[in-house]
Amino acid sequence: MLEIVRIPVLSDNYVWLVHEPVSGETMVVDPAVAQPVLDEAERRGWRITQIWNTHWHPDHTGGNAEIKAATGCVVTGPAAEAERIPTLDRLVSEGDRVALGDVIADVLDVPAHTAGHIAYHIADEALAFVGDTLFAMGCGRLFEGTAEQMFGNMRRLAALPDETRIYCAHEYTQSNGRYALVAEPDNAALRDRMAAVDAARAVGEATVPTTIALERATNPFMRAADVAELARRRAEKDAFRG
């Protein structure tokens, strides 16, 4: 069983520190910055051996170089974005597998937020690290891709088992939920979820990871009926100030 620690950094980013106790390996997902990650690993007596990047944005890769210099870790990330992540040692894409000890992750191509965005799905642990593709009640902005691509991503992730835990990279849940209530005002599951989210945030609690079951029930982008509806909802959310 992996041990996963949430490290809040910057204004709303989460870095995931992942420890595999049998091998003793420790991996970092999308380190925006280095020092809080190095400090947490040291506090726990964990030795960082790997970094897994989902996409090139600086708030996901900004800590790569410093962590690599401090630990000698191997950095894995999207082959399609290799020119934009100069710290990469291993380039991966759809169909590749990466390992943390004996724990295996399948690499999924999920372009749209960036052109080469990937996710890491660990079926045996029922979890996925999805970067900025899927959020709690949201999805990533379409900076380098299309609504058609994001619709495909939502369909693909929705097909994962209900219990799959989704580790995204930002605490966007409350703002996403406010838009979701506008998109689906009659969704009772969504209203219940937002009450719980508001209560959690009021006392400073995190709202991720989420699960596929919860997203199927309450995420307006995963619930979009077709590409046109997802595109409309994404445009509305981009302009939303609720």
C-alpha positions as CSV (number, residue, x, y, z in Angstrom):
1,M,0.0,0.0,0.0
2,L,1.4,3.3,-1.1
3,E,1.8,6.1,1.5
4,I,0.7,9.4,-0.1
5,V,1.3,12.8,1.4
6,R,-0.3,16.0,0.2
7,I,2.1,19.0,0.3
8,P,0.3,22.4,-0.3
9,V,2.6,24.9,-2.0
10,L,2.2,28.3,-3.8
11,S,-1.4,29.6,-3.6
12,D,-3.4,26.5,-4.4
13,N,-1.0,23.7,-5.8
14,Y,-0.7,20.3,-4.3
15,V,2.5,18.3,-4.7
16,W,2.1,14.6,-4.0
17,L,4.9,12.7,-2.1
18,V,4.5,9.0,-2.7
19,H,6.3,6.3,-0.7
20,E,6.4,2.6,-1.5
21,P,7.4,0.9,1.8
22,V,8.6,-2.4,0.5
23,S,11.3,-1.0,-1.8
24,G,11.8,2.2,0.2
25,E,11.4,4.2,-3.0
26,T,9.8,7.7,-2.8
27,M,8.4,9.6,-5.7
28,V,7.2,13.2,-6.2
29,V,4.4,14.1,-8.5
30,D,4.6,17.5,-10.2
31,P,6.8,19.5,-7.8
32,A,6.1,23.1,-8.2
33,V,8.9,24.0,-5.8
34,A,11.6,22.0,-4.1
35,Q,12.2,23.0,-0.5
36,P,8.9,22.0,1.1
37,V,9.1,18.6,-0.7
38,L,12.7,18.0,0.4
39,D,11.8,19.0,4.0
40,E,8.8,16.7,4.2
41,A,10.8,13.7,2.8
42,E,13.6,14.4,5.3
43,R,11.1,14.7,8.2
44,R,9.7,11.3,7.3
45,G,13.1,9.7,6.6
46,W,12.2,9.0,3.0
47,R,14.7,9.1,0.2
48,I,13.4,10.6,-3.0
49,T,14.3,8.4,-6.0
50,Q,11.9,9.6,-8.7
51,I,9.9,12.6,-10.0
52,W,6.8,12.0,-12.2
53,N,5.7,15.0,-14.3
54,T,2.3,15.2,-16.0
55,H,3.0,18.3,-18.1
56,W,5.4,21.2,-18.6
57,H,3.8,24.1,-16.8
58,P,6.3,25.7,-14.3
59,D,3.9,25.2,-11.3
60,H,4.4,21.4,-12.0
61,T,8.1,21.3,-12.9
62,G,9.6,24.2,-11.1
63,G,11.1,22.1,-8.3
64,N,12.6,19.4,-10.6
65,A,16.1,20.7,-10.9
66,E,16.7,21.4,-7.3
67,I,15.2,18.1,-6.1
68,K,17.3,16.2,-8.7
69,A,20.4,18.0,-7.6
70,A,19.8,17.2,-4.0
71,T,18.8,13.6,-4.4
72,G,20.0,12.3,-7.8
73,C,16.5,11.1,-8.6
74,V,15.2,10.1,-12.0
75,V,12.7,12.4,-13.6
76,T,10.0,11.0,-15.8
77,G,7.6,13.0,-17.9
78,P,5.8,13.4,-21.2
79,A,7.8,12.6,-24.3
80,A,5.8,15.2,-26.3
81,E,6.9,18.0,-24.0
82,A,10.6,17.0,-23.6
83,E,11.8,20.3,-25.1
84,R,9.9,22.2,-22.4
85,I,11.1,20.0,-19.5
86,P,14.9,20.0,-19.7
87,T,15.3,18.0,-16.5
88,L,13.7,14.8,-17.9
89,D,15.6,11.6,-17.9
90,R,12.9,9.3,-19.1
91,L,10.3,10.2,-21.8
92,V,7.0,8.4,-21.7
93,S,3.7,8.4,-23.5
94,E,0.6,6.2,-24.0
95,G,1.2,2.6,-23.5
96,D,4.4,3.0,-21.4
97,R,4.6,1.8,-17.8
98,V,6.6,3.3,-15.0
99,A,7.4,1.6,-11.6
100,L,7.8,2.7,-8.0
101,G,9.2,-0.4,-6.5
102,D,6.9,-3.2,-7.6
103,V,4.0,-0.8,-8.1
104,I,3.3,-0.2,-11.8
105,A,1.6,2.8,-13.4
106,D,0.2,2.9,-16.9
107,V,0.9,6.1,-18.8
108,L,-2.2,7.7,-20.4
109,D,-2.1,10.4,-23.0
110,V,-4.6,13.1,-22.0
111,P,-3.9,16.1,-24.1
112,A,-6.0,19.3,-24.0
113,H,-4.7,21.4,-21.1
114,T,-1.3,21.1,-22.7
115,A,-0.5,19.3,-26.0
116,G,1.4,16.5,-24.4
117,H,-0.3,16.1,-21.0
118,I,-0.1,12.6,-19.5
119,A,-1.6,10.9,-16.5
120,Y,-0.4,8.0,-14.4
121,H,-2.9,5.2,-13.6
122,I,-2.0,2.7,-10.9
123,A,-4.8,0.1,-11.3
124,D,-3.6,-2.2,-8.4
125,E,-3.9,0.8,-6.0
126,A,-7.1,2.2,-7.6
127,L,-5.7,5.6,-8.1
128,A,-4.5,8.1,-10.8
129,F,-2.3,11.2,-10.8
130,V,-4.0,13.4,-13.4
131,G,-2.2,16.8,-13.1
132,D,-4.5,19.5,-14.5
133,T,-6.7,17.3,-16.7
134,L,-9.5,16.3,-14.2
135,F,-10.3,18.3,-11.1
136,A,-12.8,17.9,-8.4
137,M,-16.0,19.1,-10.2
138,G,-13.8,20.6,-13.0
139,C,-11.4,20.1,-15.8
140,G,-8.3,21.9,-17.0
141,R,-8.5,24.9,-19.2
142,L,-8.0,24.2,-22.9
143,F,-4.7,26.1,-23.3
144,E,-3.1,23.9,-26.0
145,G,-5.9,21.5,-27.1
146,T,-9.5,21.1,-28.0
147,A,-12.8,20.5,-26.4
148,E,-12.9,17.2,-28.4
149,Q,-9.7,16.1,-26.8
150,M,-11.0,17.0,-23.3
151,F,-14.3,15.3,-23.9
152,G,-12.3,12.1,-24.8
153,N,-10.3,12.5,-21.6
154,M,-13.4,12.8,-19.5
155,R,-14.9,9.7,-21.1
156,R,-11.8,7.7,-20.6
157,L,-11.3,8.7,-17.0
158,A,-15.1,8.1,-16.3
159,A,-14.6,4.5,-17.4
160,L,-12.2,3.8,-14.5
161,P,-13.7,1.9,-11.6
162,D,-15.9,3.9,-9.2
163,E,-13.5,3.7,-6.3
164,T,-10.5,5.1,-8.2
165,R,-9.0,7.9,-6.3
166,I,-8.1,11.0,-8.4
167,Y,-5.1,13.0,-7.3
168,C,-5.2,16.3,-9.1
169,A,-2.8,19.2,-8.6
170,H,-4.9,22.1,-7.4
171,E,-7.4,23.1,-4.7
172,Y,-10.0,24.4,-7.1
173,T,-13.0,22.5,-5.8
174,Q,-15.0,25.3,-4.2
175,S,-14.8,27.6,-7.3
176,N,-15.5,24.7,-9.6
177,G,-18.5,23.7,-7.5
178,R,-20.0,27.2,-7.7
179,Y,-20.0,27.0,-11.4
180,A,-21.2,23.4,-11.4
181,L,-24.3,24.5,-9.4
182,V,-25.1,27.0,-12.2
183,A,-24.5,24.3,-14.9
184,E,-26.7,21.7,-13.1
185,P,-28.9,23.5,-10.6
186,D,-31.2,20.5,-10.1
187,N,-28.4,18.0,-9.3
188,A,-29.1,17.0,-5.7
189,A,-25.8,15.1,-5.3
190,L,-24.0,18.3,-6.4
191,R,-25.8,20.4,-3.8
192,D,-24.9,17.9,-1.1
193,R,-21.3,17.8,-2.1
194,M,-21.0,21.5,-2.2
195,A,-22.3,21.7,1.4
196,A,-19.5,19.3,2.5
197,V,-16.9,21.2,0.4
198,D,-17.9,24.6,1.9
199,A,-17.7,23.1,5.4
200,A,-14.3,21.6,4.8
201,R,-12.8,24.8,3.3
202,A,-14.2,26.9,6.1
203,V,-11.9,25.0,8.5
204,G,-9.0,24.9,6.0
205,E,-9.4,21.2,5.1
206,A,-8.3,19.9,1.6
207,T,-11.0,18.5,-0.7
208,V,-8.8,16.2,-2.8
209,P,-8.2,13.5,-3.7
210,T,-11.6,12.8,-5.1
211,T,-13.1,9.6,-6.7
212,I,-14.4,8.7,-10.1
213,A,-17.8,7.9,-8.6
214,L,-18.0,11.3,-7.1
215,E,-17.0,13.0,-10.3
216,R,-19.4,11.0,-12.4
217,A,-22.2,12.3,-10.1
218,T,-21.2,15.9,-9.8
219,N,-18.6,17.0,-12.4
220,P,-20.3,19.0,-15.1
221,F,-17.5,18.3,-17.6
222,M,-17.4,14.6,-17.0
223,R,-21.3,14.7,-17.2
224,A,-21.3,16.7,-20.5
225,A,-23.4,14.8,-23.1
226,D,-21.2,15.6,-26.1
227,V,-18.3,17.8,-27.2
228,A,-20.5,20.8,-27.8
229,E,-21.8,20.8,-24.3
230,L,-18.3,20.4,-22.8
231,A,-17.1,23.3,-25.0
232,R,-20.0,25.5,-23.9
233,R,-19.5,24.7,-20.3
234,R,-15.7,25.2,-20.5
235,A,-16.3,28.6,-22.0
236,E,-18.8,29.5,-19.4
237,K,-16.5,28.4,-16.6
238,D,-13.6,30.5,-18.1
239,A,-15.8,33.6,-17.8
240,F,-17.5,32.6,-14.6
241,R,-17.1,35.0,-11.6
242,G,-19.4,33.4,-9.1
